[in-house]
């Protein structure tokens, strides 16, 4: 009986110790929100890529998906980053701004009387800038060195 009590106490102590050393709930919740964002972006990307370019409503459908993508990026930019990652908020804000500009430019390129390749190219550049910033944030959250993905506002 004494051995069972000692084992039980040792087990409880180990459980309490492991719980105390567990992850911060705020960071866990934040990372879940980031995962949800990434999943949504991947699903929207898949939907955009599955559009039949020859369909009469291809442009309208693509723009509708892009509007949803912009909404996801704006929500991402509004996330409250935990204190440990607070320095990344400006990158998230930049990503949201670049994606908004990209989507606005895609609308301008496709909704005019004729397709505007220059505006579409500008949209692609802004979209790439938004995605680059998200890649940097994700690499830091994974504990990786983002030096290969570093984006600088001054160089763009």
N, C-alpha and C positions, 0 to 999 in steps of 0.2 A: 504494500500500500504506500509506504514511504517513497519507494522508487517511482511509483506512478505519479505521485504528487510532485516529486522533483522533476520528472520528465514533463509533466503538464506545465509547471511553472517555467521551466526552461523553454518550452514551446511558446508559451504566452510572451515571455520576455523577448524571444526571437521575433515573434510576430509584431510586437510593439516597436521593437528596434527597427525592423524592416519598414514598418509603416511610417515611422518618424523619418526614415531616410528616403522615403518615396518621393515621387515627383511632385512638384508644385502644382496644385489643382488649377491655378490661373494659367500656367504655361500649358498644361494638358488641354484645357478648354480652348486656348488660343490655337494650339497646333491642330485641334479638331476642326476649327473654323478654317484654318489654312488648307487642310485636307479637303474640306467641303468645297472651298473655292477652286482648288486644283481639279477636283472631279468635275465640277460644273464647267470649267473652261475646257477640259478634255472632251466632255460630251458635246458642247457647242462646236468645238473644232471638228469633231467627227460629223456632226450634222451638216456643217458648212461644206465639208469635203464630199459629202454624199449627194449634194445638190446636182441635178442633171443640168449642166451648163446650157444645154439646148432647149430646155423647157422655157415656155413663155414667161413664167413667173420666177425664173431663176434669180434675177436681180432683187426683186421684192423679197423673196425668201431669204436670200443671203443678207440683205440689209436688216431684216427682222432678227435674224440670228446675231448679227453684229450689234444690234441694239441691246439684246440680252447679254452679250459679252461685255459691252460697256457697263451695263448695270452691275455685273459681277465684279468688274474692276473698281467701280465706284464704291461698292460695298466693302471690297478688300481695302481700299484706301481709307475707309472710315473705321476699320478695325482699331480697337484700342490695344496696342502692343503692350505686353508685360514690360515692366521696368527693365528687365534683363535685355530685352530686345528693342527698347524704346528708340534707339538710334537708327533703327530700320524704318521707322514711320515715314521719314521724308522720302525714302525710296518707294514706298507703297503709294504715297501721294503723287510722286512723279509718274509712277506707272499708271495711275488713274487718269492723270492729266494727259499723258501721251495717248492712252487708249481713247479717251473722249475726242481728242483731236483727230485720231485715226478714223474713228467711226463717222465723225462729222465730215471728214474729207471723202470717205467712201460714199456717203450720201450725195455729196456734191458731184463726185465723179460719175455716179450712176444715174442720178435723177435729173440731170440736165438733158437738154434736147439731144446732145450727142455725148458719147463716152469721152471722158477727159483723162487721158493716160498720165499726164503730169500730176494731176491731183490724186490719182490712184497710186502713183509711185510715192508721193508724199505720205499718203495714208499708210502704205506698207512700211515706210521708214519709221513712222510714229508707232505703229503696231510692234515692230521689231524692238524699238526702244522700251516700250512698255513690258514686253516679254523678257527682255534682258534684265530689267530691274527685278522682276519676279524671280528669275533664275538666281540672281544674286541672293535675294532674301531666302529662297529655299535652300541654297547651298550653305548659308550661315546657320539656318535652323537645323540642318543635318550635321553640323559640326565640321563642315568642309571648308577649305580655304578658297574663297571666291576670287582669288587674284586673277584667274584666267577669264572670269566673267565680269570683271569690274567695269562699271559704266561711269563715265564722268560727264557731267553736264557741260563742262567747258570744252570737251573734245568733240561734242556732237553738234 
